């Protein structure tokens, strides 16, 4: 037997429901189907209930639209008018109930928990009756078999009662049976729900009770991704996860599966497969307890949660005092505040927690009330709240077998200017989580994805100033070598910004280097060098490199602010490196402290590769005793102009001592014949 759960998008329209039918018809096993409400219906139901409670008469229009959506779905699925009427009569009690309850809420201007639970669960009752008729499946009312009780303000499954009721109906199941997801009831028979995403949980409870061979969660993605594909375009589907890895990724933001779903399947060792109902041929993600193939990746995926706040309780009076943590979390639980992450200093002088941002004010009040005496006595110094934060988690069971994972993680985000505010890591080393500013989340995810080889290639984001001889040649070189760099070095150079004297152009997705100058001339916008710098910092891209192919002092003046923002600088401009030593030293020191690069070899020794060989010699143990060089650009031009195909005469030049580093008083040069006349 298989359990197949189809989410709201999978049953969001008549066409999608037909796809569901095709998937089920390809099954050879006995199947039990669990369905969510039609796409978006639960949100509409809650919106209508809220409008009614606020006395907004437009709630009736919202209810009318919900009714029309279901009636239109019935008409689209069933061509026979008699069958249409039959199914309409089947769902009529639910629609009548919806009208009655919302009208009652509107009249008394009060939305009780009981009323909200009844209204929000009507969507599953409607969809399940319509779909079961379309599939010719036997319909079961989940409320009769899945029982709940309230704990800390939320409905929790009464596992003992549920596990007694469900197995008793196993013999009543047909070849195709169907249960509505999400809905349940308490011991009084009142309607309850399992929380958003609860249809997954319904399916898992059925799988465990019926000893299913497989639980398939059908959704609108191919499976668990290595990272959020909306943030990282190179993210790809993870083929295999352990139960623990899937649980961690789900908890920290991977909204592929409702986290409580995993436990019943894990306890019965039932494998879970995440499948895409819009791409059923895709293999999806398999979740089970089996060991991986040889040489697995150290981490499986990266999850993130936005719209959270970091709340920190701190004070020297907390050190060594028992019960502080218990009182803190009890006060939050009493207000139904969910704690996402906990980080505590070893000295016990501070405890940091991450909560949803819309609960931060309520959390502060609860803590201030609980610790009123300690705050008055200054045993607790204060309660700090940082808003607009995000949590990033890297997950993988193989991290515990690999040294240096934390070092690699925090070095990669640190050198890109991402500040870490709190860290949490369990002893199992299954998960390393940390808190950052929400504005840095895109950069952090991209950096981590590359650092742990989850990406097929590394990406460098390039910002270039100067479109003259040097700049244009560089762009030509990038265009000509891009394919080779990708093939041999797995490196993709993306030209994000280009600026000249009269304007600039930026494109977050990258530009074609071969046509960038033409594009700048046609589409460039006015802006100063400072404006270009501000845009670079504002875009906040990982692995950003600023290249200066100008000879401008104004451009050289922005190097420091770019390095401060963790943007590497590569320059052919001599001004910064030949200015005061203190300026040069500050640039070098900043690059070293920030972990970024400041390269300027192209403006030393007339572009000869001098610095790299010298550095290599010094690193290998050699000592530089003396440097001798011709510093005259004119003499370098003469030497570089020599060629075998030009007739030459011997010419002696007397040079002053200041023209040479070495104390040579005369130099004999062989020069082209034409130069003699000049």
Secondary structure by P-SEA (a helix, b strand, c coil): cbbbbbcccccccaaaaaaaaaaaaacccbbbbbbccccaaaaaaaaaaaaaaacccaaaaaaaaaaaaaaaaaaaacccaaaaaaaaaaaaaaaaaaaaaaaaaaaaccccaaaaaaaaaaaaaaaaaaaaaaacbbbbcccccbbbbbcccbbbbaaaaaaacccccccccccbbbbbcccccccccccccccccaaaaaaaaaaaaacccbbbbbccccccccccccccccccccccccaaaaaaaaaacccccccaaaaaaaaabbbbbbbbcccccccccccccccccccccccccccccccbbbbbbbccccccccaaaaaaaaaaaaacccccbbbbcccccbbbbbccccaaaaaaaaaaaaaaaaaaaccccbbbbbcbbbbbbbbbcccccccaaaaaaaaaaaaacccccbbbbccccccccccccccaaaaaaaaaaaaaccccbbbbbbbbccccaaaaaaaaaaaacaaaaaacccbbbbbcccccccccccccccccccaaaaaaacbbbbbcaaaaaaaaaaacccbbbbbbccccaaaaaaaaaaaaacbbbbbcccccccccaaaaaaaaaaaaaacbbbbcccccccccccaaaaaaaaaaccccccccccccaaaaaaaaaccccbbbbbbbbbbccccccccccbbbbbcccccccc
